[in-house]
């Protein structure tokens, strides 16, 4: 319907490009468009919204997401949440940060959380690798083939996230990148490819140091072999790391002799950020 413009009753214009849209669709999924077309503004009278401070390709991507629920992201999909973002940026993590900003600014329900969940899915394989190393020595020296490519893209995403100062970027988008370091139990700091890049991102580095000092203060950091529990505390599955998963949360509770943790499948089910459910302990919503 967006491509044909059939039965359209409004227009969106951005830097010379125009889209014929349907109010029932764009207003139903975006509170920003709803306020523009319903309010006491010229846009409501003329049924036309003119956007001056955006890239037309970004608006095209946003409208296609609004109409279809998914939008072009990359040549290959990274998951069921968002697909193909090439028109936003060529680097996956940067593109997802831009998708988060668009979803937040134009108040598109579900888009910011989908972007965050896709960022997480993008670094899940790396977390699995780092958790399997189990010690600072192995973390520092064990080879990992995609390391340079991954960290180059990852830190590009960090740069994009920390350039954005709107509230949701600070409270959720930036913390999503910080969470990557937490899930490796800070062992990723031993990787030269990581430590050589973090110095270029002082705000990110300061946040990591703040959390590291907090954990050290409460003696919650256990660096060394057998860092991670044998099984998930929720679904009781064994061999989490050996089967490609990772622990979203892990630690040693007070008065306990053993490590406990929750696997990423269970955590994704609890937060409802993805449609992936751990069938051993939770059932998907109807």
N, C-alpha and C positions, 0 to 999 in steps of 0.2 A: 504493500500500500504506500509506503514511503517513496519507493522508486517510481511508481506510476502516478502518484498524486491524485488518484481517482477519489472523488467525493471529499476532497480536502476542503477545510473551512477556515484555514489560517495559514500564515506564512512565517518562516524564520529566515532572517537574512544575516549574513556575516561576511563582511569585506567583499562584497560583490557576488557572493554565492547565495542562492535562495532555495529553500526547501518548502514544498507544499505539505502541510501537516494536518493532522486531525486532532482537534482539541480534546476529544474524549480520550485519546491515547496519550498525548504528551502531558496533559493536565492530570491524568490518572496516575502516571508514574513519576512525575516531577512536580514537587511543590513549588519550585521556582517558576515554572511555566504556568502552573495553576494560579499563582498570585498575579502574574503578569496579565493573563488573559481574563481574569475575573475582577481585578481591582479597578479603581477609578483612575485608570491611566489611559494614555493615548493608544497603547498597545491593545487594550481591551476594545476600544472603540473601532480601531482600524483592523483588528484581528491580525496584527503583524508585529512581530518582535524583531528588533534590530540589535545585534550583538556586536560591539565594537572591539572588545579587548580579548578576543580569542582567535586561535588559528582556525580557519574554516574546516580543515581536515579533522580537527578535534571535535568540532560541533557535528560534523558528519558522522564520526564514530559514535558520539553520544546519542544522536538521534537513532542510529541503527541499533544501538543497545536498547534504547527505550522501546523501539518497535518490536525487536526480536528477542530481547532478554539476553542474547549473546551478541558479540560484535567481533569484527576481524581483529585478531590480536597478533598471532604469528603464523607462519606457514604451517607449523605443527601445533596442535593444541597442547596446553600444559595441564589440562584437566577439564572437568565438566563445568567449572565455575565461570571462567572466561576463556575465550578462544581468540586467537589471532589479533594482536594489537599494533600491527605494523604502521598504521597511519599516525599513531601517537609518538612512538620512538622505536628505534631499532634494537635497543637493549631492553630485555624482558623486565628487569626489576625497575628500570626508569619508567617504562611504559605503564607498569602497574601503579606506580606512585602517581602518575598523571591521571590514570583512570580513577584513583581514589579521590584526587582533588576535584575532578569533574563531578563525580558522584556526590561529594560533600557540598560543593558550591551550588549545583543545580538541584540538590536535595532529591536525588534519585534513590528511592528505597532499594536497599540490597546491594547497590553497586560498591560502596566503600568496603563493606564486609566481604564481598566477593573478591575484591582486589587484594585485601589482606590475606584471605585464605589462599589465594593463588600465589602470593609471595611466599607464604609458608610452604606450600607444595613445591615451590621452586627450590627451596633449600633443604627439604627433607632428606634427599639422598646424601647430601654433604653431612648432615647431622648423623646419619646412620654410620657413615665412614668414620667420623671422629669419635663417636661413642664406642665403636668397636676397637679402637686402639688401646683404650684402657689405662694408659700411663703417659706422663709428660714426655718421656724419652721416645716412645713410639710415635707420639703425636708430632714431635719435632722432626723425626727423620724418616718415618715410613712414607714411601712415595705414593702420590695420588695423581693420576694422569690428568684429570680435568682441572687441577688446582688453579693454574694461572687464569684460565678462561673464566672459571666460576668466580674467583675473588675480584677479577676485573669488573665483571658485571654486578656483583654484589655491592662493591663499594661505589659503583656508579649509582646504584639505587639508594645507598645511604646518602650520597651527595644530594640527590634529588629530594629525598625525604626531609633532610635537614635544611633545605632551602625554603621549605614550605612552613609557614608559621601560623596557619589557621589552627584553632584548638584541637580538632580531630587529628591533625597531623602529628601534633606533639603527644597526645594521649594514646593514640593507637598506632598510627603509621610508623613513627619513629621507634616505638617500643617493639614493633614486630621485628625490626632488624636487631634490636638489642636482645630480643628473646633467642635469636640464633646463638649468640655467645653463651647465654645462660644454659641452653640445652646441651652444649658441649662441656659444661662444667668448667668453663674458662680455659679448657685445654687448647682450644683453637688459638689462643694467644701465643702458644709455642711455635706456631707455624710462621716461618719467615715471610711467606707471601701475604699473611694477614698482618703481622706486626709492622711490616714495612709500609703498609698502606694506611693503617689506622692513624698514624701521626698527621696525615693530611686532613683528618676529620676531627678537629678538637672537641666539638660538642658531643659527638658520639663517643670518643675516647673518655671524656669526662664522665659521661653517664655510666660507662662500663666500670671505671675506677670507683665511682660512688657505690655501685652495687657490690663490687668485689670487696671493698673495705667493709661494707655492711655484713657480708657473709663471713668474712674473716673475724669480725668482732664477735659474732655469735657462734663461732667455731662450726659453721655449717658447711665449710668447704673441705672435701675429702679428696685430695689429689693422690692418685696412686692406682695400683692394679685393682681389679674387681670393683671399680667405681660404681657400677650399675647393678641393680638387683637381678635375680635369676628369672623373675617372672613379673607380669603385670599384676598389681594389687587388686584391680577391678575384674578383669576377665580371666585371670589366672593362667594366661597363655605363657608357655615357655619359649625360649629361643627367639625373643623379640628382635634382637640385633642380627641374628643369623638369617632371619627371613626377610630382611630389608626394612624392618620397622625401626622405631627409636622411642626413647622415653621422653614424653613431654614434661613430666615432673619426676624427680628422683631425689631422695635424700634419706637421712637417718633420723626418724622421729625421736623425740625425747624418751629416755628409758628403754630404747630398743637397741638390740645388738646387731640388727640387720638393716640393710638398705631396703627401702620400699619405693615403688614408682608406678606411674600410670602411663600406659603405652599411648602412642600418638593416635591410634584408631579410637580408643576410648575417649581421649580428650577432644577429638574432633566431634564425636557424637555429643558430648556434654555441652560444648560451646555452640553446636549447630552451625558452624561456619562452612561445613561441607556436607555433602549428601552421602558421605562414606560412613557406614555404621559398623561398629564392632558387634557382630551378631552373637558373640559369646555372652555379652552382658547387657546389651540394650537392643531394643527393637526400633526400627525407623518409624517416624510418625506416619499415620494414615494419610 
